[in-house]
Amino acid sequence: MAQALQNDTLYEPGRSVDHYKVLRLIGRGGMGEVYLARDTRLGRKVALKVVRPDAMTNPDARERFLFEARITARFNHPHIVTIHDVGEHDGRPYLALEHLEGESLRERLQTEHPGPGEALRIGRAIAEALTEAHAHQIVHRDLKPGNVLLGEDGRLRVLDFGLARALAPPTPPIAEMDQTVAAETAESGENAENATDAEGDESDESDESDESDESDE
């Protein structure tokens, strides 16, 4: 399996991606490849996720990839994978995520079935991760055993927010908000001015009518 993954890869072992040195390919997803790499600045291992070349032809792939970075960076939760860095190399965006030794829930279920206590622990951890995501108005949309990692440290993490969706519309930029408020204020002032002018016109017409009546008498 490992040898099959190494065939036709974007980066060979030993390749540098900015300050990350690629060690080996560890997985492929819908639009990206994930490498085990070493951060040469901090001396730690990371999971380096890079957009695949064929996915770069999709105009939405880049935005989806960066959207995953923004979504994941919102969280600071023990059961959600941590993002360390985001960058671009050779025109391809990448994410540097915490590297976790362990196995996916899918791999665990292929070899054994957890007992009631372990199943409860796993279910509770997943529920807490999703509660955190929902608190930030985010729906994962791709939750499956393959996206749940059981770390050797005993802690579970939910991975891959690449298909996540924001429940609430994004807050408009401050400048845009200022322009909107200014426009509404100007419109309100214009309406008030028009109303004042209209009242003044009606008052003038009323005065002219009164003068005409007095003249007739």
C-alpha positions in Angstrom: 0.0 0.0 0.0 2.8 2.4 1.0 4.7 1.6 -2.2 1.5 2.2 -4.3 1.0 5.6 -2.7 4.6 6.6 -3.6 4.0 6.1 -7.3 3.0 9.1 -9.3 3.3 11.6 -6.5 3.7 15.4 -6.7 6.7 15.5 -4.3 9.4 12.9 -3.8 11.0 12.3 -0.4 13.6 14.8 0.3 11.9 17.6 -1.7 11.6 21.0 0.1 8.3 22.8 0.2 9.3 26.2 1.7 10.7 25.2 5.1 9.1 21.8 5.1 11.1 18.7 4.0 8.9 16.0 2.5 9.5 12.6 4.1 6.8 10.4 2.4 3.3 10.4 1.0 0.8 9.2 3.6 -2.6 9.7 1.9 -4.7 11.1 -0.9 -8.0 12.9 -0.7 -10.6 14.3 -3.1 -8.4 17.1 -4.3 -5.2 16.9 -2.3 -2.2 14.8 -1.3 -1.0 14.5 2.3 2.7 14.1 3.1 4.6 13.5 6.2 7.1 16.3 6.4 9.5 17.9 8.8 9.3 21.6 9.8 13.0 22.5 9.5 12.5 25.7 11.5 10.8 24.1 14.5 12.1 20.5 14.2 8.6 18.9 14.3 6.7 16.6 12.0 3.6 17.9 10.2 1.0 16.6 7.9 1.5 18.7 4.7 -1.6 18.8 2.6 -1.1 20.0 -1.0 -3.6 20.5 -3.9 -3.2 17.8 -6.6 -2.2 19.1 -10.1 -5.4 17.7 -11.7 -7.5 19.5 -9.1 -5.9 22.8 -9.9 -7.8 22.9 -13.2 -11.0 23.3 -11.2 -11.4 27.0 -10.5 -13.2 26.2 -7.3 -10.5 23.9 -5.9 -8.2 26.7 -4.8 -11.0 28.6 -3.0 -12.2 25.4 -1.4 -8.7 24.5 -0.2 -8.2 28.0 1.4 -11.7 27.8 2.8 -10.7 24.6 4.7 -7.7 26.5 6.1 -9.8 29.4 7.3 -12.4 27.0 8.8 -9.9 24.8 10.6 -8.0 27.8 11.9 -11.2 29.0 13.7 -11.0 26.0 16.1 -9.0 25.5 19.2 -10.4 22.2 20.5 -8.8 19.0 21.7 -10.9 16.9 19.3 -10.3 18.9 16.1 -7.0 18.8 14.2 -4.8 21.8 14.6 -3.6 23.9 11.6 0.0 25.2 12.0 0.5 27.1 8.8 -0.8 27.9 5.3 1.2 28.9 2.3 1.9 28.5 -1.4 4.7 26.7 -3.2 5.2 26.4 -7.0 1.8 28.0 -7.4 0.0 25.4 -5.3 -1.5 26.2 -1.9 -0.7 23.9 1.1 -1.7 23.4 4.7 0.6 22.3 7.5 -1.5 20.4 10.0 -0.4 18.7 13.2 0.9 15.2 12.5 -0.7 12.5 14.6 0.6 9.0 15.1 -2.3 6.6 15.2 -5.0 5.1 13.0 -8.3 6.2 11.6 -11.5 5.0 13.0 -12.1 3.2 9.7 -8.8 1.2 10.1 -9.7 0.4 13.7 -13.1 -1.0 12.8 -11.5 -3.2 10.1 -9.6 -5.1 12.8 -11.7 -4.9 15.9 -15.0 -3.6 17.3 -14.7 -1.3 20.3 -16.6 -2.4 23.5 -19.4 -0.3 25.0 -17.1 1.9 27.0 -14.7 2.7 24.1 -17.6 3.2 21.8 -19.1 5.7 24.2 -15.8 7.5 24.5 -15.4 7.8 20.8 -18.9 8.9 20.2 -18.7 11.6 23.0 -15.4 13.0 21.5 -16.9 13.2 18.0 -20.0 14.9 19.5 -17.9 17.5 21.3 -15.9 18.2 18.1 -19.1 18.8 16.2 -20.6 20.9 18.9 -17.5 23.1 18.7 -17.9 23.4 14.9 -21.6 24.2 15.2 -20.9 26.9 17.8 -18.9 28.5 15.0 -21.8 28.0 12.5 -19.9 25.3 10.6 -21.3 22.0 9.4 -18.6 19.3 8.6 -20.6 17.6 5.8 -18.1 14.8 5.3 -18.0 13.1 8.7 -17.0 9.4 8.3 -14.7 6.9 10.0 -11.9 7.8 7.6 -11.9 11.4 8.9 -11.7 10.5 12.5 -8.2 9.8 13.8 -7.5 7.8 17.0 -4.2 9.2 18.2 -1.6 7.2 20.0 -1.8 9.8 22.7 -5.4 8.5 23.4 -7.0 11.6 22.0 -9.5 11.5 19.1 -9.4 14.2 16.4 -11.9 15.1 13.6 -10.1 15.9 10.4 -10.8 17.3 6.9 -13.1 20.3 6.8 -12.6 20.6 3.0 -16.4 20.1 2.4 -17.6 22.1 5.4 -20.3 24.7 4.9 -20.8 27.9 6.9 -24.4 28.2 8.2 -24.3 31.9 8.6 -23.4 34.4 5.8 -20.0 36.0 6.2 -19.8 39.3 8.0 -19.2 42.1 5.4 -15.9 43.9 5.6 -15.9 47.0 7.9 -15.4 49.3 4.9 -18.4 47.8 3.2 -20.4 48.2 6.4 -19.3 51.8 6.7 -20.4 52.5 3.1 -23.8 50.8 3.7 -24.4 52.8 6.9 -23.3 56.0 5.1 -25.7 55.3 2.3 -28.6 54.6 4.6 -27.8 57.7 6.6 -27.7 59.8 3.5 -30.9 58.3 2.2 -32.6 58.9 5.6 -31.4 62.5 5.6 -32.6 63.0 2.0 -36.0 61.6 2.9 -36.2 63.9 5.9 -35.2 66.9 3.8 -37.8 66.0 1.1 -40.5 65.7 3.8 -39.5 69.1 5.2 -39.7 70.7 1.8 -43.1 69.1 1.2 -44.4 70.4 4.5 -43.0 73.9 3.6 -44.8 73.8 0.3 -48.1 72.8 1.9 -47.7 75.6 4.4 -47.1 78.1 1.6 -50.1 76.9 -0.3 -52.2 77.2 2.9 -51.1 80.8 3.5 -51.9 81.7 -0.1 -55.3 80.2 0.3 -56.0 82.1 3.5 -54.9 85.4 1.9 -57.2 84.8 -1.1 -60.1 84.1 1.2 -59.6 87.4 3.1 -59.3 89.3 -0.2 -62.6 87.9 -1.4 -64.3 89.1 1.8 
